Amino acid sequence: MASEAQTKIGPVPLRPLVVERVWGSETLPAWLPPPVKGKPIGEAWLTAGECLIEGAASFGKPFTELIARSPAQFAADPTAPEFLLLIKLLFPREKLSVQVHPDDALARSLGQPRGKTECWYVLSADPGASVMVGFAQEITPAQVRKAIAAGTLEQKLRSIPVKAGDMVYVPAGTVHAIGPGMVVLETQQTSDVTYRLFDYGRPRELHIEAGLTAMKSSAEAGIVAPVPMDGFTRLITSPYFVIDRFTVSADGAPLGKRGELQILIALDEGCFLESSAGTALSLPVGSAVMLPAEPVDYCLRSAFGCFVVRIAEK
């Protein structure tokens, strides 16, 4: 009998985990369950360890159990199995807090495994939607502290209008905020270290001194231009992840990256994943399908035409 390490896992569909947020929405896309009245949903976590597996072999079990059994296939640290990228959908109805995350060096000095660099791929946006990334000009921690006290921190930030299809890069140390009226696909290092600097009067804790230590007065944040590649469009390359967009038709779109970990998220109905092992899987809209690091070739196909985002570790 083949050992578990030798047995191929194959594609792993994950069930999104919806998370209530004070700034969230009570109107979600049709492929998510409607929220309970008075409990707005701000996020849908797509690759969290708590996400349940939809595939037959491990149906109903949390993703973290599969990672612990097969860390190499999911690029996890075998001594502390954890998937290194957390992918989310965000549904802001109100402004998110002005916040900042530490980089790897600072996070590790504080006993955390890693910092938090992230990016936002805008799936839809109302007219006038915007995000704030970094400061409009050089600023000192003392000036930031003064702006927080005066309630003018937002005015010090660089506001960027966004539309569907924009990719925004937010490296660790960037003071940032997301505005309302959009749906965002966020990819981030797995970390829950967030320092809120300003929260528009909401009764939540601020972390001003920690945030001032973590922030960088200038950072290479902002909209990243897409780059046409052979068979797909590269949306972003960062030190931690690479994100591509495939336009899928009946002709098929080979994924490449044989033997590498990949995460697929279909943005439209009607897309199928075919493998060299002879299997086919319908990709659910707005959910993550994990392709473990295994020697299998995959191809995307759709009779109607659809978009699929692929996220891979750098």
ABEGO torsion letter per residue (X at the ends): XBBAAABBAEBBBBBBBBBBBAABBABBBAABBBBBBGBBBABBBAABAABBBABAAABGBBAAAAAAABAAAAGBBAABBBBABBBBBBBBABBBBBBBBBBAAAAAAAGBABBBBBBBBBABBBBGBBBBBEBABBBBAAAAAAAAAAGAAAAABBBBBBBBGBBBBBBBGBBBBBBBGBBBBBBBBBBABBBBABAGGBBBBBBAAAAAAABBABBBBEBBBBBBBBGBBBABBBAABBBBBBBBBAAEBBAEGBGBBBBBBBABBGBBBBBAAGBBBBBBBGBBBBBBBBBBBBBBBBAAEBBBBBBBBX
